[in-house]
Amino acid sequence: MHTSRKRLCRPILSLSLAAALLAQPVLAAGPPAAPQGWTSPFSDVAQGDWYYPFVAVLNSQGVIAGYPDGRFGPQDAVSAGAALVMVLKAAGCGDLEPLQDAHFAASYANYAVSRGWLTWDEIPDDLNGAVPRLFVAQLAAKALGLEPAEGGSSPFADVDDGYVTALQKNGIVNGSIQDGVRVFCPESSITRAEVSAIVWQVQEYANHIHFGSHTLDILPGVPVNAWDADAFQNLDGRMTYTGQGAEPSLGVDVSSYQGEIDWEAVAGDGIDFAMVRAGGRYYGKDSGTIYGDARFLDNVRGASEAGLEVGVYFFSQAVSVEEAEEEARFVLDLLKDCDITGPVVFDWENISNAPARTDGVDSATLTAAANAFCSLVEEEGYQPMIYFNRYIAYLLYDLEGVAQYPFWLAQYSDTPDFHYNFQMWQYTDAGQVAGIQGKADLNLRLLPW
């Protein structure tokens, strides 16, 4: 904890001081524009007030309201109940049904506790009483899914809290400068005007995708991930999903690198399906030749005879629509001798550890190539699918352009945090499966093919 002489923390009342709270925001260059046609319903909120645009946007969205007497009360201390409602709505929880004969914020308090963002001991007994800044900051950070910052000094002279630091690093709060040092005033109350600015910034953060150092717009044409993160369960290295709306099954993906596989042993070890590599394209700068996987037919037949469902994938290094179509035709020719029930997957990957012919392929070309491959596969009566990791999905694909096909996500973690919907998840490349020597890729299929 930082130590300093006691400071009198003054509320931010002017535009210049308010800007200190939101200095150098990550998601916006300045305050929002008031919605066109919005007229202030509050007697104490007028154009020219520094908090006017924040109040305008949030009031028009139903996130904040005023008092029955027509005031907003910008300099009033925000109550615990109002803070709960505003922060949770801004973070995306939506309108919650009020609890009968209870405080208007009681359902939001229940929701925060159910999500693990607060404990009942942390919620003030008097929801109408003032709430300290630290309460608002910690709630906002947890509701946004931010991990507390570790291992670094606090940017504030009067508080060393990981959640407050995380908010500052993401441009949501910045404190104020007093006597030449930056302070947050964690135990001071926060005004309704101030909290409006913070809540707007919380909403802006929640309405974007954050991937590494990248802040991305949410694509309206791509279905959103509706899986419950808490329902993914890793039981002794085997992933399952316990939530509603899924029919989970476990699978492996294999190639000639696994050598000879005992498929009966694989099936006996709880594996339900196999994704088998059909082949690929060499990625060397001067190469680009297509090759078939040496064990493709053996793996397809072995998996099928062991009772597994079978799909196939092709390791693409296409740099044009024409090459993607060539790859699709290559796979379709192989499938004439096979009986598969699973998807045919376009697996385009970037090569991070070596020069590759695909370096510099732009989003439009990659998206068009994926569509070309999948279209030919679909014409032949197979289910096309697209495989990617988050980097390729977020930064290379135009996902709106391929949203008509199911996604196979690669993310090695205990919980997938990909923003968009996916049907299958490759969750490790270090699994252990009877019948396969060495490490194996394991996949959780959430919906039937």
C-alpha positions in Angstrom: 0.0 0.0 0.0 1.3 3.4 -0.9 1.7 5.8 2.0 1.3 9.6 1.8 0.1 12.5 3.8 -3.7 12.7 4.2 -5.3 14.5 1.3 -8.7 16.1 1.0 -10.2 14.5 -2.1 -12.4 17.0 -3.9 -15.1 16.0 -6.3 -14.4 16.7 -10.0 -16.7 19.6 -10.9 -15.2 21.2 -14.0 -14.5 20.0 -17.5 -10.8 20.1 -17.0 -10.8 18.1 -13.9 -13.3 15.7 -15.3 -11.0 15.1 -18.2 -8.3 14.1 -15.7 -10.5 11.2 -14.7 -10.7 10.0 -18.3 -7.4 11.3 -19.6 -6.0 9.4 -22.6 -8.9 6.9 -22.8 -8.3 3.7 -24.7 -11.6 3.7 -26.5 -12.5 7.3 -27.2 -10.6 10.6 -27.9 -13.1 12.6 -25.8 -16.6 12.7 -24.4 -19.4 11.2 -26.5 -21.7 13.2 -28.6 -25.2 13.7 -27.1 -27.8 11.6 -29.1 -29.5 13.7 -31.8 -32.8 15.0 -30.6 -32.2 14.3 -26.9 -33.5 17.0 -24.7 -32.5 17.0 -21.1 -35.4 16.0 -18.8 -33.3 17.2 -15.8 -33.6 20.7 -14.4 -29.9 20.6 -13.4 -28.3 19.2 -16.5 -27.7 21.6 -19.4 -25.5 21.9 -22.4 -22.2 23.3 -21.4 -22.0 21.2 -18.3 -19.0 18.8 -18.5 -21.2 15.8 -17.6 -24.0 16.7 -20.1 -22.9 14.3 -22.9 -22.4 11.4 -20.5 -25.8 11.9 -18.9 -27.4 12.3 -22.3 -26.1 9.0 -23.7 -26.8 7.0 -20.7 -30.2 8.4 -20.0 -31.3 7.8 -23.6 -30.3 4.2 -23.2 -32.1 3.8 -19.9 -28.9 3.2 -17.9 -29.4 6.2 -15.6 -32.4 8.2 -14.4 -33.1 11.2 -12.2 -35.2 12.0 -9.1 -39.0 12.2 -9.0 -38.7 16.0 -8.7 -37.0 16.3 -12.1 -33.4 16.7 -10.9 -30.4 14.6 -11.8 -28.4 15.7 -8.8 -25.0 15.8 -10.5 -23.2 16.8 -7.3 -25.0 14.4 -5.1 -23.1 11.4 -3.8 -24.1 8.3 -5.7 -25.8 5.6 -3.7 -24.8 2.0 -3.5 -28.0 0.9 -5.2 -27.6 3.4 -8.0 -24.0 2.4 -8.5 -24.9 -1.3 -8.7 -27.6 -0.6 -11.3 -25.6 1.7 -13.5 -22.3 -0.2 -13.5 -24.0 -3.6 -14.1 -26.2 -2.3 -16.9 -23.2 -0.6 -18.6 -21.2 -3.9 -18.3 -24.0 -5.7 -20.2 -26.2 -7.4 -17.7 -29.3 -5.7 -19.1 -32.6 -4.9 -17.3 -33.2 -7.2 -14.3 -36.7 -7.9 -13.0 -37.3 -6.0 -9.7 -37.7 -8.1 -6.6 -41.1 -7.7 -5.0 -41.2 -5.5 -1.9 -37.4 -5.0 -2.1 -35.0 -2.2 -3.0 -34.9 -1.2 -6.7 -31.3 -2.5 -6.8 -31.8 -5.7 -4.9 -32.0 -7.9 -8.1 -28.7 -6.3 -9.2 -27.1 -7.0 -5.9 -28.2 -10.7 -6.2 -26.8 -10.8 -9.7 -23.4 -9.4 -8.7 -23.2 -12.0 -5.9 -24.3 -14.9 -8.2 -21.5 -13.9 -10.6 -18.9 -13.8 -7.9 -18.2 -10.1 -8.3 -19.3 -9.2 -4.8 -20.0 -11.0 -1.6 -22.9 -10.2 0.7 -20.5 -8.8 3.2 -19.2 -6.3 0.6 -22.7 -5.0 -0.3 -23.7 -2.1 2.0 -26.6 -2.7 4.3 -28.1 0.6 3.3 -28.3 0.6 -0.5 -29.5 4.2 -0.3 -26.3 5.3 1.4 -23.2 6.8 -0.3 -20.7 4.4 -1.7 -16.9 4.9 -1.8 -15.0 5.1 -5.1 -13.1 1.8 -4.4 -16.4 -0.1 -4.3 -17.4 1.3 -7.8 -14.0 0.6 -9.2 -13.8 -3.0 -8.0 -17.3 -3.8 -9.1 -16.7 -2.3 -12.6 -13.4 -4.2 -13.1 -15.0 -7.5 -12.1 -18.1 -7.0 -14.2 -15.8 -6.3 -17.2 -13.9 -9.5 -16.6 -10.6 -7.6 -15.9 -8.0 -9.4 -13.9 -6.4 -7.5 -11.1 -3.0 -6.1 -12.1 -0.1 -7.7 -10.4 3.6 -7.1 -10.1 3.6 -3.4 -10.8 3.3 -0.3 -8.7 0.0 1.5 -8.5 -0.3 4.7 -10.6 -2.0 6.3 -7.6 -0.3 7.7 -4.5 -3.2 6.8 -2.2 -4.3 3.3 -3.3 -2.6 0.1 -4.4 -5.4 -2.1 -5.6 -5.1 -4.5 -8.6 -8.6 -3.8 -9.9 -8.1 0.0 -9.8 -4.8 -0.3 -11.6 -6.4 -2.6 -14.2 -9.1 0.1 -14.8 -6.4 2.7 -15.2 -4.4 0.6 -17.6 -7.5 0.2 -19.8 -8.3 3.9 -19.8 -11.5 3.7 -17.7 -10.3 5.7 -14.7 -7.3 8.0 -14.3 -7.9 9.8 -11.0 -6.9 13.4 -10.6 -3.7 15.4 -9.9 -3.6 17.0 -6.5 -0.5 18.7 -5.0 1.5 17.3 -8.0 0.7 13.6 -7.5 -2.0 11.4 -9.0 -4.7 10.3 -6.5 -7.8 8.1 -6.7 -9.4 8.9 -3.3 -10.6 5.4 -2.7 -12.6 6.0 0.4 -14.3 9.2 -0.8 -17.8 9.2 -2.1 -18.3 9.7 -5.8 -20.8 12.1 -7.4 -23.5 11.1 -9.8 -21.8 13.3 -12.5 -18.5 11.5 -12.0 -20.0 8.1 -12.0 -21.8 8.9 -15.2 -18.5 9.5 -16.9 -17.1 6.3 -15.5 -20.2 4.2 -16.4 -20.0 5.5 -20.0 -16.4 4.4 -20.2 -17.3 1.0 -18.8 -20.0 0.7 -21.4 -17.6 1.6 -24.2 -15.1 -1.0 -22.9 -17.9 -3.6 -22.7 -19.0 -2.9 -26.2 -15.6 -3.7 -27.8 -13.5 -6.8 -28.0 -10.1 -6.6 -26.3 -7.4 -9.0 -27.7 -3.9 -8.3 -26.5 -3.2 -4.7 -27.4 -6.0 -4.6 -29.9 -9.4 -3.0 -29.3 -11.9 -4.2 -31.9 -15.4 -3.3 -32.9 -18.0 -6.0 -32.3 -19.3 -7.3 -35.7 -23.1 -7.2 -35.8 -23.3 -9.9 -38.5 -21.5 -12.6 -36.5 -23.4 -14.7 -33.9 -22.1 -14.1 -30.4 -20.7 -16.8 -28.2 -23.7 -17.9 -26.0 -21.8 -20.7 -24.1 -21.7 -20.3 -20.3 -18.1 -19.9 -19.4 -18.7 -21.5 -16.0 -20.2 -24.6 -17.5 -16.9 -25.7 -19.1 -15.4 -28.4 -16.8 -11.9 -30.0 -17.1 -12.1 -33.4 -15.4 -8.6 -35.0 -15.3 -7.6 -33.4 -18.6 -10.9 -34.2 -20.4 -13.1 -31.2 -21.1 -16.9 -31.3 -21.0 -19.7 -28.8 -21.0 -22.5 -29.0 -18.3 -24.7 -26.1 -19.5 -27.9 -26.1 -21.4 -28.2 -26.3 -25.2 -25.2 -28.4 -25.9 -24.6 -32.1 -26.7 -20.9 -32.3 -25.8 -18.6 -35.0 -27.2 -14.9 -35.5 -27.1 -12.6 -35.9 -30.1 -9.0 -36.0 -31.4 -7.5 -34.5 -34.5 -4.6 -36.5 -36.1 -2.2 -36.6 -38.9 0.8 -38.7 -40.0 2.8 -37.1 -37.2 1.0 -39.4 -34.8 2.2 -42.5 -36.6 0.2 -45.7 -36.4 -2.8 -45.3 -34.2 -4.7 -48.1 -32.3 -8.2 -46.8 -33.0 -9.9 -49.5 -30.9 -7.9 -48.3 -27.9 -8.8 -44.7 -28.8 -12.5 -45.5 -28.9 -12.2 -47.4 -25.6 -10.6 -44.3 -24.0 -13.8 -42.2 -24.2 -13.1 -40.6 -27.6 -16.2 -40.0 -29.7 -14.9 -38.6 -33.0 -11.8 -38.0 -35.0 -10.7 -35.1 -37.3 -8.2 -36.6 -39.8 -5.8 -34.5 -41.9 -6.3 -35.1 -45.6 -3.2 -33.2 -46.6 -1.8 -29.7 -46.9 0.1 -27.2 -48.9 3.8 -26.5 -48.2 4.3 -23.0 -46.9 7.9 -22.3 -48.0 8.5 -19.1 -49.9 9.2 -20.9 -53.1 7.0 -23.9 -52.6 3.2 -24.1 -52.4 2.9 -27.7 -53.6 -0.1 -29.7 -52.3 0.6 -32.9 -50.5 -1.6 -35.8 -49.2 -1.2 -37.0 -45.7 0.5 -40.4 -45.8 -1.8 -41.9 -43.2 -5.1 -40.3 -44.3 -6.9 -43.4 -45.6 -5.6 -45.6 -42.8 -6.8 -43.1 -40.1 -10.2 -42.6 -41.7 -10.8 -46.3 -42.1 -9.4 -47.2 -38.7 -11.5 -44.5 -36.9 -14.6 -45.5 -38.7 -14.2 -49.2 -38.0 -13.7 -48.4 -34.3 -17.1 -46.7 -34.3 -15.9 -43.1 -34.3 -17.5 -40.3 -36.2 -15.0 -38.9 -38.7 -14.4 -35.5 -40.2 -11.4 -34.2 -42.2 -9.3 -31.1 -42.4 -6.9 -29.6 -44.9 -3.9 -27.5 -43.9 -4.3 -24.6 -46.2 -1.6 -22.1 -47.3 -3.7 -20.7 -50.1 -2.9 -17.2 -51.3 -5.8 -16.9 -53.7 -9.3 -18.1 -54.4 -7.9 -20.3 -57.2 -5.5 -22.1 -54.8 -8.3 -22.6 -52.2 -10.5 -24.1 -54.9 -7.6 -26.4 -55.9 -7.3 -27.5 -52.3 -11.0 -28.2 -52.0 -11.0 -30.3 -55.2 -7.9 -32.2 -53.9 -9.8 -33.1 -50.7 -13.0 -34.0 -52.5 -11.2 -36.4 -54.8 -9.8 -38.2 -51.7 -13.2 -38.4 -50.2 -14.6 -40.4 -53.1 -13.0 -43.5 -51.4 -14.2 -42.6 -47.9 -17.4 -42.6 -46.0 -17.3 -39.7 -43.5 -20.0 -38.2 -41.4 -18.2 -35.1 -40.1 -17.2 -31.8 -41.6 -14.6 -30.9 -44.2 -12.5 -28.1 -42.6 -10.6 -25.2 -44.1 -7.6 -25.0 -41.8 -5.6 -21.9 -42.9 -2.8 -21.0 -40.5 -0.2 -18.3 -40.3 3.4 -19.4 -39.8 4.9 -17.5 -37.0 8.3 -19.2 -36.7 9.4 -19.2 -40.3 9.1 -17.2 -43.6 6.0 -18.3 -45.4 4.4 -17.7 -48.8 1.2 -16.6 -46.9 3.0 -13.7 -45.2 1.1 -10.5 -46.0 -2.1 -12.2 -47.3 -4.9 -9.6 -46.6 -8.2 -10.1 -45.0 -10.2 -9.9 -48.2 -8.1 -12.6 -49.9 -8.2 -14.9 -46.9 -12.0 -14.5 -46.5 -12.6 -15.1 -50.2 -10.4 -18.2 -50.2 -12.2 -19.7 -47.2 -15.6 -19.1 -48.9 -14.3 -20.6 -52.1 -13.1 -23.8 -50.3 -16.3 -24.1 -48.3 -18.6 -23.4 -51.2 -17.1 -26.3 -53.3 -17.3 -28.6 -50.2 -20.9 -27.7 -49.7 -21.8 -28.3 -53.3 -20.7 -31.9 -52.9 -23.0 -32.4 -49.9 -20.4 -32.2 -47.1 -20.6 -29.8 -44.1 -17.9 -27.2 -44.5 -16.2 -25.7 -41.4 -13.5 -23.1 -40.7 -10.7 -23.7 -38.2 -8.7 -20.8 -36.6 -7.2 -19.4 -33.5 -8.2 -16.1 -32.0 -5.4 -14.2 -33.7 -6.4 -15.3 -37.2 -10.1 -14.9 -36.4 -9.9 -11.4 -34.9 -7.1 -9.9 -37.0 -7.0 -11.7 -40.3 -10.5 -12.9 -41.2 -13.5 -10.7 -42.1 -15.7 -12.9 -39.9 -18.9 -11.4 -41.2 -17.9 -12.7 -44.6 -17.7 -16.4 -43.4 -20.3 -16.3 -40.6 -22.5 -18.7 -42.6 -20.2 -21.6 -41.7 -19.5 -23.2 -38.3 -16.3 -22.3 -36.5 -13.7 -24.6 -35.0 -11.8 -22.6 -32.4 -8.2 -23.3 -31.2 -7.5 -21.9 -27.8 -5.5 -23.8 -25.3 -7.1 -22.8 -21.9 -9.6 -24.1 -19.4 -12.2 -21.6 -20.7 -12.6 -20.3 -24.2 -13.2 -16.5 -24.2 -13.7 -16.0 -27.9 -16.4 -13.4 -28.5 -18.2 -15.2 -31.3 -20.0 -18.5 -31.5 -18.2 -21.7 -32.3 -19.3 -25.3 -32.6 -16.0 -27.1 -31.8 -13.1 -26.2 -29.5 -9.6 -27.5 -29.7 -8.6 -26.9 -26.1 -5.1 -28.6 -25.8 -2.3 -29.9 -27.9 -0.9 -31.9 -25.0 -3.6 -34.5 -24.3 -3.0 -38.1 -23.5 -5.1 -40.8 -25.3 -4.8 -44.5 -25.3 -3.7 -45.8 -28.7 -1.9 -42.6 -29.6 1.8 -42.3 -28.9 2.9 -39.0 -27.4 0.7 -35.9 -27.1 -2.6 -35.5 -28.8 -4.9 -32.6 -29.8 -8.2 -32.8 -27.9 -11.4 -31.2 -29.0 -14.8 -30.6 -27.4 -17.6 -30.7 -29.9 -20.6 -28.8 -28.5 -23.2 -29.5 -31.1 -23.8 -32.4 -33.5 -22.5 -32.2 -37.0 
